[in-house]
Amino acid sequence: MAEITGFTGKRRSPRIDMTAMVDVAFLLLTFFVLTAAMSSSKMMRLTMAPKGGEKTPMSANKIMTLRICSNNEVEYFVGLDSLKKERISCQKVRPEIQKHLNKFAQICDGTKQNDCWDPIFLIQPQTDSKYSTLVDVLDEMSILGAKKYAVDYD
């Protein structure tokens, strides 16, 4: 560590051995680098339909349309009849999505079955809607495990 060699009357500066301090500094640096949590990217998976792809006929009662309105509200209806729509706040959309997902007991498991329930969600943000409300609805789709949903801009 610090050493003073020979006392001759002249004032000499002490020689400080820095080896131990450098070793400790590198050990600490290594420890913090190896134990630090690396941030992983958080992004939503988006699957696009191929252009000119095969068009599959589907039942209208499988489709639930969610229109994202202003004031953090969502307007929804099932099927093609937009006259029977209801408007709720974004915080209350989860039970409605859950109801549509579990409408029938026989849910499709990925194999081609004709008599299984395979719901589809169509999300339509309006021009005056907030982006955060769209993200909230997409998060609900992910949380509830909806397999088929699409975003449709007017």
C-alpha positions as protocol buffer text, in pm:
chain_id: "A"
residue {
  index: 1
  type: MET
  ca { x: 0 y: 0 z: 0 }
}
residue {
  index: 2
  type: ALA
  ca { x: 173 y: 320 z: 100 }
}
residue {
  index: 3
  type: GLU
  ca { x: 543 y: 293 z: 159 }
}
residue {
  index: 4
  type: ILE
  ca { x: 817 y: 532 z: 243 }
}
residue {
  index: 5
  type: THR
  ca { x: 1165 y: 402 z: 174 }
}
residue {
  index: 6
  type: GLY
  ca { x: 1461 y: 535 z: 366 }
}
residue {
  index: 7
  type: PHE
  ca { x: 1450 y: 862 z: 547 }
}
residue {
  index: 8
  type: THR
  ca { x: 1730 y: 1088 z: 426 }
}
residue {
  index: 9
  type: GLY
  ca { x: 1603 y: 1423 z: 527 }
}
residue {
  index: 10
  type: LYS
  ca { x: 1471 y: 1510 z: 188 }
}
residue {
  index: 11
  type: ARG
  ca { x: 1101 y: 1512 z: 160 }
}
residue {
  index: 12
  type: ARG
  ca { x: 982 y: 1242 z: -73 }
}
residue {
  index: 13
  type: SER
  ca { x: 632 y: 1173 z: -179 }
}
residue {
  index: 14
  type: PRO
  ca { x: 500 y: 837 z: -68 }
}
residue {
  index: 15
  type: ARG
  ca { x: 461 y: 569 z: -336 }
}
residue {
  index: 16
  type: ILE
  ca { x: 109 y: 425 z: -335 }
}
residue {
  index: 17
  type: ASP
  ca { x: 54 y: 78 z: -475 }
}
residue {
  index: 18
  type: MET
  ca { x: -268 y: 93 z: -681 }
}
residue {
  index: 19
  type: THR
  ca { x: -281 y: -275 z: -776 }
}
residue {
  index: 20
  type: ALA
  ca { x: -535 y: -378 z: -513 }
}
residue {
  index: 21
  type: MET
  ca { x: -765 y: -86 z: -589 }
}
residue {
  index: 22
  type: VAL
  ca { x: -760 y: -159 z: -964 }
}
residue {
  index: 23
  type: ASP
  ca { x: -838 y: -527 z: -891 }
}
residue {
  index: 24
  type: VAL
  ca { x: -1135 y: -431 z: -674 }
}
residue {
  index: 25
  type: ALA
  ca { x: -1258 y: -182 z: -935 }
}
residue {
  index: 26
  type: PHE
  ca { x: -1253 y: -444 z: -1211 }
}
residue {
  index: 27
  type: LEU
  ca { x: -1422 y: -699 z: -987 }
}
residue {
  index: 28
  type: LEU
  ca { x: -1700 y: -452 z: -908 }
}
residue {
  index: 29
  type: LEU
  ca { x: -1735 y: -354 z: -1272 }
}
residue {
  index: 30
  type: THR
  ca { x: -1757 y: -720 z: -1375 }
}
residue {
  index: 31
  type: PHE
  ca { x: -2011 y: -792 z: -1101 }
}
residue {
  index: 32
  type: PHE
  ca { x: -2241 y: -504 z: -1203 }
}
residue {
  index: 33
  type: VAL
  ca { x: -2220 y: -581 z: -1574 }
}
residue {
  index: 34
  type: LEU
  ca { x: -2301 y: -949 z: -1524 }
}
residue {
  index: 35
  type: THR
  ca { x: -2586 y: -895 z: -1277 }
}
residue {
  index: 36
  type: ALA
  ca { x: -2754 y: -601 z: -1452 }
}
residue {
  index: 37
  type: ALA
  ca { x: -3092 y: -676 z: -1604 }
}
residue {
  index: 38
  type: MET
  ca { x: -3088 y: -615 z: -1975 }
}
residue {
  index: 39
  type: SER
  ca { x: -3404 y: -458 z: -2106 }
}
residue {
  index: 40
  type: SER
  ca { x: -3582 y: -666 z: -2365 }
}
residue {
  index: 41
  type: SER
  ca { x: -3770 y: -504 z: -2647 }
}
residue {
  index: 42
  type: LYS
  ca { x: -4143 y: -490 z: -2598 }
}
residue {
  index: 43
  type: MET
  ca { x: -4336 y: -503 z: -2919 }
}
residue {
  index: 44
  type: MET
  ca { x: -4658 y: -652 z: -3043 }
}
residue {
  index: 45
  type: ARG
  ca { x: -4655 y: -925 z: -3301 }
}
residue {
  index: 46
  type: LEU
  ca { x: -4839 y: -824 z: -3617 }
}
residue {
  index: 47
  type: THR
  ca { x: -4932 y: -1073 z: -3884 }
}
residue {
  index: 48
  type: MET
  ca { x: -5045 y: -935 z: -4215 }
}
residue {
  index: 49
  type: ALA
  ca { x: -5258 y: -1126 z: -4462 }
}
residue {
  index: 50
  type: PRO
  ca { x: -5084 y: -1199 z: -4791 }
}
residue {
  index: 51
  type: LYS
  ca { x: -5186 y: -987 z: -5088 }
}
residue {
  index: 52
  type: GLY
  ca { x: -5413 y: -1167 z: -5327 }
}
residue {
  index: 53
  type: GLY
  ca { x: -5458 y: -1443 z: -5073 }
}
residue {
  index: 54
  type: GLU
  ca { x: -5738 y: -1693 z: -5059 }
}
residue {
  index: 55
  type: LYS
  ca { x: -6068 y: -1545 z: -4943 }
}
residue {
  index: 56
  type: THR
  ca { x: -6244 y: -1759 z: -4689 }
}
residue {
  index: 57
  type: PRO
  ca { x: -6617 y: -1726 z: -4632 }
}
residue {
  index: 58
  type: MET
  ca { x: -6706 y: -1664 z: -4269 }
}
residue {
  index: 59
  type: SER
  ca { x: -7009 y: -1631 z: -4053 }
}
residue {
  index: 60
  type: ALA
  ca { x: -7106 y: -1274 z: -3962 }
}
residue {
  index: 61
  type: ASN
  ca { x: -7170 y: -1366 z: -3598 }
}
residue {
  index: 62
  type: LYS
  ca { x: -6798 y: -1447 z: -3557 }
}
residue {
  index: 63
  type: ILE
  ca { x: -6702 y: -1083 z: -3615 }
}
residue {
  index: 64
  type: MET
  ca { x: -6700 y: -830 z: -3332 }
}
residue {
  index: 65
  type: THR
  ca { x: -6625 y: -475 z: -3439 }
}
residue {
  index: 66
  type: LEU
  ca { x: -6467 y: -240 z: -3186 }
}
residue {
  index: 67
  type: ARG
  ca { x: -6471 y: 127 z: -3290 }
}
residue {
  index: 68
  type: ILE
  ca { x: -6237 y: 341 z: -3085 }
}
residue {
  index: 69
  type: CYS
  ca { x: -6401 y: 676 z: -3027 }
}
residue {
  index: 70
  type: SER
  ca { x: -6293 y: 997 z: -2860 }
}
residue {
  index: 71
  type: ASN
  ca { x: -6302 y: 1041 z: -2482 }
}
residue {
  index: 72
  type: ASN
  ca { x: -6146 y: 698 z: -2419 }
}
residue {
  index: 73
  type: GLU
  ca { x: -6463 y: 516 z: -2527 }
}
residue {
  index: 74
  type: VAL
  ca { x: -6518 y: 206 z: -2738 }
}
residue {
  index: 75
  type: GLU
  ca { x: -6826 y: 137 z: -2948 }
}
residue {
  index: 76
  type: TYR
  ca { x: -6884 y: -230 z: -3025 }
}
residue {
  index: 77
  type: PHE
  ca { x: -7127 y: -457 z: -3209 }
}
residue {
  index: 78
  type: VAL
  ca { x: -7134 y: -820 z: -3319 }
}
residue {
  index: 79
  type: GLY
  ca { x: -7198 y: -915 z: -3679 }
}
residue {
  index: 80
  type: LEU
  ca { x: -7262 y: -675 z: -3963 }
}
residue {
  index: 81
  type: ASP
  ca { x: -7554 y: -489 z: -3803 }
}
residue {
  index: 82
  type: SER
  ca { x: -7405 y: -162 z: -3681 }
}
residue {
  index: 83
  type: LEU
  ca { x: -7746 y: -42 z: -3564 }
}
residue {
  index: 84
  type: LYS
  ca { x: -7720 y: -254 z: -3248 }
}
residue {
  index: 85
  type: LYS
  ca { x: -7405 y: -93 z: -3116 }
}
residue {
  index: 86
  type: GLU
  ca { x: -7320 y: -9 z: -2757 }
}
residue {
  index: 87
  type: ARG
  ca { x: -7071 y: 245 z: -2625 }
}
residue {
  index: 88
  type: ILE
  ca { x: -6860 y: 176 z: -2315 }
}
residue {
  index: 89
  type: SER
  ca { x: -6544 y: 316 z: -2160 }
}
residue {
  index: 90
  type: CYS
  ca { x: -6214 y: 155 z: -2252 }
}
residue {
  index: 91
  type: GLN
  ca { x: -6175 y: 15 z: -1900 }
}
residue {
  index: 92
  type: LYS
  ca { x: -6496 y: -192 z: -1941 }
}
residue {
  index: 93
  type: VAL
  ca { x: -6411 y: -350 z: -2278 }
}
residue {
  index: 94
  type: ARG
  ca { x: -6242 y: -661 z: -2134 }
}
residue {
  index: 95
  type: PRO
  ca { x: -6563 y: -840 z: -2023 }
}
residue {
  index: 96
  type: GLU
  ca { x: -6724 y: -779 z: -2363 }
}
residue {
  index: 97
  type: ILE
  ca { x: -6425 y: -922 z: -2548 }
}
residue {
  index: 98
  type: GLN
  ca { x: -6420 y: -1216 z: -2304 }
}
residue {
  index: 99
  type: LYS
  ca { x: -6792 y: -1280 z: -2366 }
}
residue {
  index: 100
  type: HIS
  ca { x: -6736 y: -1290 z: -2742 }
}
residue {
  index: 101
  type: LEU
  ca { x: -6432 y: -1518 z: -2707 }
}
residue {
  index: 102
  type: ASN
  ca { x: -6623 y: -1767 z: -2491 }
}
residue {
  index: 103
  type: LYS
  ca { x: -6957 y: -1743 z: -2670 }
}
residue {
  index: 104
  type: PHE
  ca { x: -6957 y: -2116 z: -2753 }
}
residue {
  index: 105
  type: ALA
  ca { x: -6786 y: -2403 z: -2576 }
}
residue {
  index: 106
  type: GLN
  ca { x: -6622 y: -2558 z: -2884 }
}
residue {
  index: 107
  type: ILE
  ca { x: -6326 y: -2322 z: -2945 }
}
residue {
  index: 108
  type: CYS
  ca { x: -6097 y: -2386 z: -3244 }
}
residue {
  index: 109
  type: ASP
  ca { x: -5754 y: -2524 z: -3155 }
}
residue {
  index: 110
  type: GLY
  ca { x: -5580 y: -2448 z: -3484 }
}
residue {
  index: 111
  type: THR
  ca { x: -5683 y: -2758 z: -3676 }
}
residue {
  index: 112
  type: LYS
  ca { x: -5940 y: -2715 z: -3950 }
}
residue {
  index: 113
  type: GLN
  ca { x: -6276 y: -2782 z: -3795 }
}
residue {
  index: 114
  type: ASN
  ca { x: -6607 y: -2671 z: -3939 }
}
residue {
  index: 115
  type: ASP
  ca { x: -6813 y: -2662 z: -3623 }
}
residue {
  index: 116
  type: CYS
  ca { x: -6578 y: -2480 z: -3387 }
}
residue {
  index: 117
  type: TRP
  ca { x: -6597 y: -2123 z: -3254 }
}
residue {
  index: 118
  type: ASP
  ca { x: -6327 y: -1901 z: -3406 }
}
residue {
  index: 119
  type: PRO
  ca { x: -6405 y: -1536 z: -3320 }
}
residue {
  index: 120
  type: ILE
  ca { x: -6261 y: -1246 z: -3518 }
}
residue {
  index: 121
  type: PHE
  ca { x: -6219 y: -891 z: -3387 }
}
residue {
  index: 122
  type: LEU
  ca { x: -6212 y: -586 z: -3612 }
}
residue {
  index: 123
  type: ILE
  ca { x: -6064 y: -279 z: -3442 }
}
residue {
  index: 124
  type: GLN
  ca { x: -6147 y: 54 z: -3608 }
}
residue {
  index: 125
  type: PRO
  ca { x: -5982 y: 366 z: -3465 }
}
residue {
  index: 126
  type: GLN
  ca { x: -6171 y: 681 z: -3560 }
}
residue {
  index: 127
  type: THR
  ca { x: -5998 y: 1004 z: -3664 }
}
residue {
  index: 128
  type: ASP
  ca { x: -6063 y: 1172 z: -3329 }
}
residue {
  index: 129
  type: SER
  ca { x: -5958 y: 872 z: -3115 }
}
residue {
  index: 130
  type: LYS
  ca { x: -5644 y: 858 z: -2903 }
}
residue {
  index: 131
  type: TYR
  ca { x: -5354 y: 632 z: -2987 }
}
residue {
  index: 132
  type: SER
  ca { x: -5331 y: 522 z: -2621 }
}
residue {
  index: 133
  type: THR
  ca { x: -5686 y: 383 z: -2638 }
}
residue {
  index: 134
  type: LEU
  ca { x: -5591 y: 177 z: -2945 }
}
residue {
  index: 135
  type: VAL
  ca { x: -5290 y: 39 z: -2760 }
}
residue {
  index: 136
  type: ASP
  ca { x: -5511 y: -42 z: -2459 }
}
residue {
  index: 137
  type: VAL
  ca { x: -5754 y: -239 z: -2677 }
}
residue {
  index: 138
  type: LEU
  ca { x: -5467 y: -423 z: -2848 }
}
residue {
  index: 139
  type: ASP
  ca { x: -5326 y: -505 z: -2504 }
}
residue {
  index: 140
  type: GLU
  ca { x: -5663 y: -650 z: -2403 }
}
residue {
  index: 141
  type: MET
  ca { x: -5657 y: -870 z: -2714 }
}
residue {
  index: 142
  type: SER
  ca { x: -5315 y: -998 z: -2619 }
}
residue {
  index: 143
  type: ILE
  ca { x: -5403 y: -1049 z: -2251 }
}
residue {
  index: 144
  type: LEU
  ca { x: -5724 y: -1239 z: -2330 }
}
residue {
  index: 145
  type: GLY
  ca { x: -5555 y: -1452 z: -2596 }
}
residue {
  index: 146
  type: ALA
  ca { x: -5758 y: -1344 z: -2898 }
}
residue {
  index: 147
  type: LYS
  ca { x: -5606 y: -1523 z: -3195 }
}
residue {
  index: 148
  type: LYS
  ca { x: -5766 y: -1327 z: -3480 }
}
residue {
  index: 149
  type: TYR
  ca { x: -5791 y: -950 z: -3476 }
}
residue {
  index: 150
  type: ALA
  ca { x: -5723 y: -678 z: -3728 }
}
residue {
  index: 151
  type: VAL
  ca { x: -5686 y: -302 z: -3723 }
}
residue {
  index: 152
  type: ASP
  ca { x: -5886 y: -124 z: -3993 }
}
residue {
  index: 153
  type: TYR
  ca { x: -5832 y: 247 z: -4052 }
}
residue {
  index: 154
  type: ASP
  ca { x: -6103 y: 442 z: -4229 }
}
